[in-house]
Amino acid sequence: MRIGYPCINRRIGCTPNSTFRLANYSPQRLVETIRGNLECLQRTLAFNAEHGVLFFRIGSSLVPFASHPVCDYDWADHFRSEFSRIGRFAGDHGMRLSMHPDQFVLINALDPDIIARSAAELVYHAQVLDLMELDRAARVQIHIGGAYGDRPAALDRFCENYQRLSEPVRRRLAIENDERLFGLSDCLTVHRRTGVPIVFDRFHHECLNAGESVREALRLAAATWQAEDGPLMVDYSTQAAGQRAGRHSEHLDPEAFEAFLAEAVEVDPDVMLEIKDKEASAIEAVAVLKALEA
């Protein structure tokens, strides 16, 4: 089992998600920003390797405005060796990398322009992982999207538009159950129609489910991953005490995490901690796992 956290390390003094205003776009500004982001990503992964944190979600702003029409500079060719070096580092240390586009990526939208922009954004995300020369275990995860007043039609539209995505995107894509509209059972319906694997979000499952226990849900989600896809990916968090329902916790609850590990032992997933203090909780979670394995 690999344990990780998303997007930014709070201890190392940099972010791999620096961006700038669209009005200030220039090829020079883009190159400078990407260079800094890639350098910080390398530092982040080095920190993670040192602490046994072997799963990391790369932020979508690694290459600002990559899918926007304004971006006509060949950043992929310019930084090809840097992307390849990061991918080799991840492979050498047994790390798994992933990405998760923002909520505006909706391939089941009613508006064709939104679908087109979403597809372009997915092309960018898949391109980043391809440039790193990572295998199929490196995934781009998205939600099914909106219901638009007709959930069956929304599911149909997702499946239809999924088939229209480019092969490099389909090879990387995974879907995640959400907390309001489309739970695990809906994701399983989409999987049966498309073959897309399911990222299981345990916290979302608490909020929206069809009665499946967490242990059963993990088994069902794990069965959607083929051997070449890598292990099941799980997003993990717990409810923040005293906060609105659905708010992620600020720090890992070791006892709750240990209980989750007992539920997940049969499928042995890779676990992304969606917890506010990021690497601090990830390091503690690694310690909990090691103690159980000792």
Residue, then its C-alpha position, 0 to 999 in steps of 0.5 A: m500500500r502506498i500512502g500520499y497527499p495532494c498537490i502541495n507540501r507545506r514544509i519545503g517552502c515552494t509550490p508546484n502550482s504557481t500561476f499568473r493572470l491570463a492578461n499577463y500571459s507571454p511565452q517567457r512568463l509561461v516558461e519561467t513559471i513551468r520551470g519553477n513548478l517542475e523544480c518544486l515538484q522534484r523537491t516535493l517528490a524527493f521529500n516524499a521519498e525520504h519519508g516513505v510517502l509514495f503516492f502524490r497527486i500533481g496539481s492541475s496548474l503545473v502548466p498554467f493555461a495549458s489547454h487555453p487557446v492563448c497557450d501556443y508555445d510548445w512547452a511539452d517539447h521545451f521541458r521534455s527532459e525535465f518531465s522525463r527525469i521526474g518520471r524516472f525519479a518516481g519509477d526508481h522510488g516506486m511512487r505512483l502519481s496521479m492528477h485530478p482536474d478541477q470541477f469545471v471539467l464536465i464531459n457530461a455537460l449539456d453545453p457542447d462548448i463545456i464538453a470541448r473545453s473539458a476534453a482539451e483539459l483532459v488532453y493536457h492532464a494525460q499529456v503531463l503523465d505521458l511526458m513523464e513516461l509513466d505506466r497506466a497506473a498513473r491516472v487522471q480522475i474525474h467525477i461523473g459530473g452534473a445531473y442536469g435534472d435527469r440522472p439517467a440521461a446524464l449517465d448516458r451522456f457521460c458514457e457517450n462522450y467518454q467514447r469520443l475522448s482520445e485514446p491517450v485520455r481514455r487510457r489514463l481516465a478514472i472516475e470517482n464517486d461523489e457525495r451528492l449525485f453519483g455514488l458507487s452504484d452509478c460509477l459501477t454502471v458507467h464502468r460496465r458500459t465503458g470499462v473505466p476504473i473507479v477511484f473509491d472515495r471513502f468519505h463520499h461513500e459515507c455521504l452517498n451510498a446504496g447500502e454497501s458497507v465500506r468493505e464491500a464497496l472497496r471490493l466492488a471498486a477494486a474489481t474495476w481495475q485490471a492488473e496493468d492499471g495498478p492497485l485500486m486508488v482510494d481517497y480517504s478523509t474523515q469528517a472535521a469535528g464541529q464543521r459542516a457535514g462533508r468538510h474534510s478533517e484537519h489532521l489524521d485520526p490514527e484510530a479511524f485510519e487504523a480501522f479503515l486499514a482493517e476494512a481495506v486489507e483484502v484489496d490493499p489499495d493505494v491511499m490518497l489522504e484528502i486531509k488539510d495538513k497534507e504531508a503531516s498526516a501522510i507521514e503519520a499514516v505511513a507510521v500507522l501502516k508500518a506499525l501494523e505491518a511490524 
